[in-house]
Structures are given as C-alpha cells and as structure tokens.
Amino acid sequence: MSRIDGTFASLKERGEKGLVVYLTAGDPDGRNSLSYFRAAADGGADLIEVGIPFSDPMADGPTIQAAARRALNAGMTTARALSLISGFRGTHPTPVVIFGYYNPFFRYGARRFCRDARAAGADGILVVDLPTEESQEMLPEIRRAGLDWVPLVSPTSGPDRIRRAVALGSGFLYLISLTGITGARKALPPGISAWARAVKEQTSLPIAVGFGISTPGMARAAARTADAAVVGSACVKVVETRGASRTGPDALRRFVRSLKNELR
C-alpha cells in the first residue's frame, strides 16, 4: 500500500475528510519554504502538494503565479525542489504529491525526474498540462519509479476522458471545481457536490476537490461528497503576506489547523 493509499484508508477509518495543502517549492526562498512545508503538516495537512515553479503557469491565477516568480527569482530549480522534498521527508511522513507542468519534467528527463522524485521521498506526481491521452512517455516512468499518477478531471471533461483518468490514475483523482485558473473564491460553484458524486460512482479511488477553496467552510462544503479538499492559493497567500518572517510558519500552521478542524 502506498503512503497516499494508507493516508486515505486511515482517514476513512477515522471518519474524517482529508486536507490537501498546496505550496510552491522555493517560496519565499529555499530555507523558509521548507519551514512552511513542515508547518502545513504540523497544522494537520494530510497531503502536501509541492508545486514546481515554472515561468509560464497557464492554469494558475495571480497568487500562485507570483509565488512561482518569487521562487524562480530566489534561485529555485527542479533539482533544488527535490532537495526540499528530501528535507521534508527527513522529518515528516506526510505524503507528498509533486504538482507541476510538463516542460520542467521533460527538460529534466522523464525517467530521471521520476527516479529522483521517488528517491527524494515524493509519493505521486500531478502534471497539470498533460492529459491522459498524451501521457504515453511520462506515465510508464511514473509507474516504474513506484509513484502514483494523480489525474485532473475538470467540469468540461467528457465521459471518455473521465474513464481514462479512472482507469490510469492511482492515489486519488483531483477534481477541478470550476473552469478557469486557480485562485481563492468566495463561494463554490453550484452543482459541485452532484458532479463529485457522479464521478465518485465511477471509481474506487478517493476524490479530492480543489481550485477556489479559501475558507474552512468552503473546505467542508467541498468535501461533503468527496474524500478531501485541496487548498492552494489561500495557503500561498499566507506565505506571500508573511514571507521570511519568523512568524510566517506559525501563521500558516494556524490557518491549516482551522481548515482541518472543519474536516474532522
């Protein structure tokens, strides 16, 4: 059983919904980024999504785009991001899913990247701009390395794409709650619960709902018919606001705890 499988099994046994927290590797810098990773786990995050900064993050809104710029300006690279994951793994057992765009992985080398990601302690990979029908090169390398491949399913995904995601994915399915880019919203789109329920009927994989979730109440609502809520921009905003301040990690820890408390 993978670390991700074990986490969702444990959540189900306890009657809890999961919390997935997204943070950008290297934001605001390498040393402090690791402190924020650890703070998120200490606050109760069940999984950590580590974003690999990229210069053209087309699916991301202003908050995560700015985080990627800060990280790149501070010298973050794909290799250094893997070193951060290794540092996190040395102190925390929380599963890590690498979240990124295909270009940095392709430039690194798909086989080498997957091998090094596994060695660093990552548990899964989510490639934002690589649909299942174009994953022939990456997916075998992910599996060979013993990593989970987490597919994205959006409201515009047709039945065939959903079936492929269900058939090929492992760990969990990431359901995008809305069309458009990432970013904190004030409310979830109507119909998200019904849609999550419909997808859930097609798979035994856990379902995590993300994009736009910014408050504890929204996390609770998103997870009502799913197995987990994903919170990204709202957590990244804490990093943006606090930066390298010594109080930053504690502020994130408190925010993550407030999210997790609504999912217990």
Secondary structure, DSSP 8 states (H G I E B T S, - for coil): --HHHHHHHHHHHHT--EEEEEEETTSS-HHHHHHHHHHHHHTT-SEEEEE---S--TT--HHHHHHHHHHHHTT--HHHHHHHHHHHHTT----EEEEE-HHHHHHH-HHHHHHHHHHHT--EEEETT--GGG-TTHHHHHHHTT-EE--EE-TT--HHHHHHHHHH--S-EEEESSSS-----SS--TTHHHHHHHHHTT-SS-EEEESS--SHHHHHHHTSSSSEEEE-HHHHHHHHHHTT-TTHHHHHHHHHHHHHHTT-
